[in-house]
């Protein structure tokens, strides 16, 4: 990618790895809490489809715990929006859009699913019937996966045979090698989902993921991912919700590392062997996913993130 942050795998220190572990684990719980709150929306036009999120959440002393209990769910959206304006409505749109992409890919004949930075993602369970035995590979840090496994066993009584947990650090590991070791097939149609992760990875890591998808997956394979606008990485925090989020992440000791100019996205993808199918802007999110049953716009999502879907060229 152009304007790469010059940071290689060799330069990633033990402290960086520790921060990555802390950040991914905390972010996973926060995102699950957002989905749990969204799934409790009374308006079906707005409701988040992740009905398992509340059950999946671990019991923690952080504010995410409030979404574990129904009496607090009605207050959760307001709390999230006070802490990080735009985050709640962005997650409503992102969850519904990525679910739609998955449903469409299944209808077109999907052979396997890969969820990168899976956290407490529940798609392998919510789409189990539609996936019809197709294998799902969930890639994440082992600490996060350990908590996820405990939640899955608590909810379902056992780990599903059609889900394989792949321990990997998306920043420093060769993700496709890790997937292959777990049984991933390189010659079948695959959907990769990368949700809420790209901004925390360097340009080099994102390039590696894009090339891996393009070079080591079957015909018709694709990736759906959200990405930070390049301006936020360059220090422009004027977009709605940007300043508050950047400051929160910096307090954890980890700035945003990569972003893409939406106008440059087609070329960025083409340079990596991928062809852009769709690129959902914040305005698109409002129009498609944030309109109430009465026709009003429910709220503003983050205005520095897009959601793209790209297919392997040829």
C-alpha positions as CSV (number, residue, x, y, z in Angstrom):
1,X,0.0,0.0,0.0
2,X,1.1,3.6,-0.5
3,X,2.3,5.6,2.5
4,X,3.0,2.4,4.5
5,X,3.8,2.8,8.1
6,X,7.3,1.6,8.2
7,X,7.1,-1.1,10.7
8,X,8.0,-4.7,9.9
9,X,7.4,-8.0,11.7
10,X,10.9,-8.0,13.0
11,X,10.4,-4.6,14.7
12,X,7.3,-5.8,16.6
13,X,8.5,-6.0,20.2
14,X,7.3,-8.1,23.1
15,X,5.6,-5.0,24.4
16,X,3.7,-4.6,21.1
17,X,2.6,-8.2,21.3
18,X,1.3,-7.7,24.8
19,X,-0.6,-4.6,23.8
20,X,-2.1,-6.5,20.8
21,X,-3.2,-9.2,23.2
22,X,-4.8,-6.7,25.6
23,X,-6.4,-4.7,22.8
24,X,-7.9,-7.6,20.9
25,X,-9.3,-9.2,24.1
26,X,-10.9,-6.0,25.3
27,X,-12.1,-4.9,21.9
28,X,-13.8,-8.3,21.4
29,X,-15.8,-8.0,24.5
30,X,-16.8,-4.4,23.7
31,X,-17.9,-5.3,20.2
32,X,-20.0,-8.2,21.6
33,X,-21.6,-5.8,24.1
34,X,-22.5,-3.5,21.3
35,X,-24.1,-6.3,19.3
36,X,-26.0,-7.5,22.4
37,X,-27.4,-4.0,22.9
38,X,-28.4,-3.8,19.2
39,X,-30.1,-7.2,19.3
40,X,-32.4,-5.8,22.0
41,X,-33.7,-2.9,19.8
42,X,-37.5,-2.9,19.7
43,X,-37.7,-1.6,16.2
44,X,-37.1,-4.6,13.8
45,X,-35.8,-2.2,11.2
46,X,-32.9,-1.3,13.4
47,X,-32.4,-4.6,15.4
48,X,-29.0,-6.1,15.2
49,X,-29.1,-9.8,14.0
50,X,-26.7,-11.2,16.6
51,X,-29.2,-12.7,19.0
52,X,-26.4,-14.8,20.6
53,X,-24.2,-11.9,21.5
54,X,-25.6,-11.4,25.0
55,X,-25.1,-15.0,25.9
56,X,-21.6,-15.1,24.4
57,X,-20.4,-12.2,26.5
58,X,-18.1,-13.1,29.4
59,X,-18.9,-11.7,32.8
60,X,-16.4,-8.9,33.3
61,X,-16.1,-5.9,35.7
62,X,-16.2,-3.5,32.7
63,X,-19.2,-1.6,31.4
64,X,-19.8,-4.4,28.9
65,X,-21.3,-6.4,31.8
66,X,-24.4,-4.3,31.7
67,X,-25.5,-5.8,28.5
68,X,-25.5,-9.2,30.1
69,X,-28.6,-8.3,32.0
70,X,-31.9,-7.3,30.3
71,X,-32.8,-4.4,32.7
72,X,-29.7,-2.5,31.5
73,X,-30.0,-3.2,27.8
74,X,-32.3,-0.2,27.1
75,X,-29.7,2.1,28.6
76,X,-26.7,0.6,26.8
77,X,-27.0,2.4,23.5
78,X,-27.0,5.8,25.2
79,X,-24.0,4.8,27.3
80,X,-22.1,3.6,24.3
81,X,-22.9,6.8,22.3
82,X,-21.8,9.0,25.2
83,X,-18.5,7.2,25.5
84,X,-17.8,7.0,21.7
85,X,-20.3,8.9,19.5
86,X,-21.2,6.9,16.4
87,X,-20.1,3.5,17.6
88,X,-23.5,2.0,18.4
89,X,-25.1,3.0,15.1
90,X,-22.0,2.0,13.1
91,X,-22.2,-1.5,14.7
92,X,-25.9,-1.8,13.8
93,X,-25.1,-1.1,10.2
94,X,-21.9,-3.2,10.0
95,X,-23.5,-6.2,11.6
96,X,-26.4,-6.2,9.3
97,X,-24.4,-5.5,6.2
98,X,-21.8,-8.2,6.8
99,X,-24.5,-10.7,7.6
100,X,-26.1,-9.9,4.2
101,X,-22.8,-10.4,2.4
102,X,-22.5,-13.8,4.1
103,X,-26.0,-14.8,3.3
104,X,-25.5,-13.8,-0.4
105,X,-22.3,-15.8,-0.6
106,X,-23.9,-18.8,0.9
107,X,-26.7,-18.6,-1.7
108,X,-24.1,-18.5,-4.4
109,X,-22.3,-21.6,-3.2
110,X,-19.9,-21.0,-0.3
111,X,-17.5,-23.8,0.6
112,X,-15.9,-22.4,3.8
113,X,-15.9,-19.4,6.0
114,X,-12.9,-17.6,7.6
115,X,-13.4,-15.0,10.3
116,X,-10.3,-13.0,11.0
117,X,-10.0,-11.4,14.4
118,X,-13.1,-13.4,15.3
119,X,-13.5,-12.3,18.9
120,X,-17.0,-13.4,20.0
121,X,-18.4,-13.6,16.5
122,X,-21.4,-15.9,16.4
123,X,-21.9,-16.3,12.6
124,X,-20.7,-19.9,12.6
125,X,-23.6,-20.7,15.0
126,X,-26.3,-18.3,13.7
127,X,-25.7,-19.5,10.1
128,X,-25.0,-23.1,10.9
129,X,-28.1,-24.5,9.0
130,X,-27.4,-22.4,5.9
131,X,-23.7,-23.3,5.9
132,X,-24.8,-26.9,5.9
133,X,-21.6,-28.5,7.2
134,X,-19.2,-26.1,5.6
135,X,-16.2,-25.5,7.9
136,X,-15.7,-22.2,9.6
137,X,-12.2,-21.1,10.7
138,X,-12.0,-18.5,13.5
139,X,-8.7,-16.8,13.7
140,X,-7.7,-14.8,16.8
141,X,-5.3,-14.5,19.7
142,X,-5.2,-17.6,21.9
143,X,-6.2,-15.6,25.0
144,X,-9.4,-14.3,23.3
145,X,-10.1,-17.8,21.9
146,X,-9.9,-19.4,25.3
147,X,-12.6,-17.1,26.6
148,X,-14.6,-17.7,23.5
149,X,-14.4,-21.5,23.8
150,X,-15.7,-21.3,27.4
151,X,-18.7,-19.2,26.3
152,X,-19.5,-21.6,23.4
153,X,-19.3,-24.6,25.7
154,X,-21.5,-22.9,28.2
155,X,-24.2,-22.0,25.6
156,X,-24.2,-25.2,23.5
157,X,-22.7,-27.8,25.8
158,X,-19.8,-28.6,23.5
159,X,-17.6,-27.1,20.8
160,X,-19.1,-27.5,17.3
161,X,-17.5,-29.9,14.9
162,X,-17.8,-27.4,12.0
163,X,-15.7,-24.7,13.7
164,X,-11.9,-24.7,14.0
165,X,-10.1,-22.2,16.2
166,X,-6.9,-21.0,14.7
167,X,-4.5,-19.2,17.0
168,X,-2.6,-16.4,15.3
169,X,-1.5,-12.8,15.6
170,X,-2.8,-11.0,12.5
171,X,0.0,-8.5,12.7
172,X,3.0,-10.9,12.9
173,X,1.9,-14.3,11.7
174,X,1.4,-15.8,8.3
175,X,-2.3,-16.2,8.6
176,X,-2.8,-18.4,5.6
177,X,-0.1,-20.8,6.8
178,X,-1.8,-21.1,10.1
179,X,-5.1,-21.7,8.4
180,X,-3.7,-24.4,6.2
181,X,-2.2,-26.2,9.2
182,X,-5.8,-26.2,10.7
183,X,-7.3,-27.9,7.6
184,X,-8.2,-24.8,5.4
185,X,-8.6,-25.7,1.7
186,X,-6.9,-23.3,-0.7
187,X,-8.9,-24.4,-3.8
188,X,-12.5,-23.9,-2.7
189,X,-14.8,-20.8,-2.6
190,X,-14.2,-19.0,0.7
191,X,-15.5,-15.8,2.3
192,X,-13.1,-14.0,4.6
193,X,-14.6,-11.6,7.2
194,X,-12.4,-9.0,8.8
195,X,-14.5,-6.8,11.1
196,X,-13.2,-4.0,13.3
197,X,-9.6,-5.0,13.0
198,X,-7.9,-3.4,10.0
199,X,-7.2,0.0,11.7
200,X,-5.1,-1.7,14.4
201,X,-2.9,-3.5,11.8
202,X,0.0,-2.0,9.9
203,X,-0.2,-1.6,6.1
204,X,2.2,-4.5,5.8
205,X,-0.1,-6.8,7.7
206,X,-3.2,-5.7,5.6
207,X,-1.2,-6.3,2.4
208,X,-0.3,-9.8,3.6
209,X,-4.0,-10.6,4.3
210,X,-5.1,-9.2,0.9
211,X,-2.5,-11.2,-1.0
212,X,-3.2,-14.3,1.0
213,X,-6.9,-14.1,0.1
214,X,-6.1,-13.5,-3.6
215,X,-3.4,-16.1,-3.9
216,X,-4.5,-18.9,-1.6
217,X,-8.3,-19.3,-2.0
218,X,-10.5,-20.8,-4.7
219,X,-12.3,-19.3,-7.6
220,X,-15.1,-16.9,-6.5
221,X,-13.6,-16.3,-3.1
222,X,-14.0,-12.8,-1.5
223,X,-13.3,-10.7,1.6
224,X,-15.6,-8.3,3.4
225,X,-13.9,-5.9,5.6
226,X,-14.3,-2.4,7.2
227,X,-11.4,0.1,6.9
228,X,-10.4,3.4,8.4
229,X,-10.2,6.4,6.1
230,X,-6.5,7.4,5.5
231,X,-7.2,10.9,7.0
232,X,-7.6,9.6,10.5
233,X,-4.2,7.8,10.4
234,X,-2.7,11.1,9.2
235,X,-4.1,13.0,12.2
236,X,-7.3,14.5,10.9
237,X,-9.9,13.7,13.6
238,X,-12.7,16.0,12.2
239,X,-14.9,13.2,11.1
240,X,-17.9,12.4,13.4
241,X,-16.8,10.1,16.2
242,X,-13.1,10.2,15.3
243,X,-11.5,12.3,18.0
244,X,-13.1,10.5,21.0
245,X,-12.3,7.0,19.6
246,X,-8.7,7.9,18.8
247,X,-8.1,9.2,22.3
248,X,-9.6,6.1,23.9
249,X,-7.4,3.8,21.8
250,X,-4.3,5.9,22.4
251,X,-4.9,5.5,26.2
252,X,-4.5,1.8,25.6
253,X,-1.1,2.5,24.1
254,X,-2.0,1.7,20.6
255,X,-2.7,4.2,17.8
256,X,-4.4,3.4,14.6
257,X,-1.9,2.0,12.2
258,X,-3.4,1.8,8.7
259,X,-6.1,3.4,6.6
260,X,-7.2,3.7,3.0
261,X,-8.4,6.6,1.0
262,X,-11.8,5.4,-0.4
263,X,-11.0,6.9,-3.8
264,X,-7.9,4.8,-3.9
265,X,-9.5,1.6,-2.7
266,X,-10.1,0.0,-6.2
267,X,-6.4,0.4,-7.1
268,X,-5.2,-0.8,-3.7
269,X,-7.3,-4.0,-4.1
270,X,-6.3,-4.4,-7.7
271,X,-2.6,-4.2,-6.8
272,X,-3.3,-7.2,-4.5
273,X,-5.2,-9.3,-6.9
274,X,-8.7,-8.3,-5.8
275,X,-11.6,-6.6,-7.5
276,X,-13.9,-4.2,-5.6
277,X,-17.6,-5.3,-5.5
278,X,-19.0,-2.8,-3.2
279,X,-17.9,0.0,-0.8
280,X,-20.4,1.1,1.7
281,X,-20.0,4.7,2.9
282,X,-21.4,6.2,6.2
283,X,-24.2,7.8,4.1
284,X,-25.0,4.4,2.6
285,X,-25.2,2.9,6.0
286,X,-27.7,5.5,7.2
287,X,-29.9,5.0,4.1
288,X,-29.8,1.2,4.1
289,X,-29.7,0.1,7.7
290,X,-30.4,3.0,10.1
291,X,-33.9,4.0,9.1
292,X,-36.6,3.4,11.7
293,X,-40.0,1.9,11.0
294,X,-41.4,5.5,11.0
295,X,-38.9,6.5,8.3
296,X,-36.6,8.6,10.5
297,X,-32.8,8.2,10.6
298,X,-32.0,6.6,14.0
299,X,-28.6,8.1,14.5
300,X,-25.2,8.9,13.0
301,X,-22.6,6.1,12.5
302,X,-18.8,6.7,12.6
303,X,-18.0,8.8,9.6
304,X,-14.4,7.7,9.1
305,X,-15.1,4.0,8.2
306,X,-16.3,2.2,5.1
307,X,-17.3,-1.4,4.6
308,X,-15.9,-3.0,1.4
309,X,-16.5,-6.3,-0.3
310,X,-13.9,-7.5,-2.8
311,X,-13.5,-10.7,-4.9
312,X,-10.5,-12.5,-6.1
313,X,-9.7,-11.3,-9.6
314,X,-10.3,-13.7,-12.5
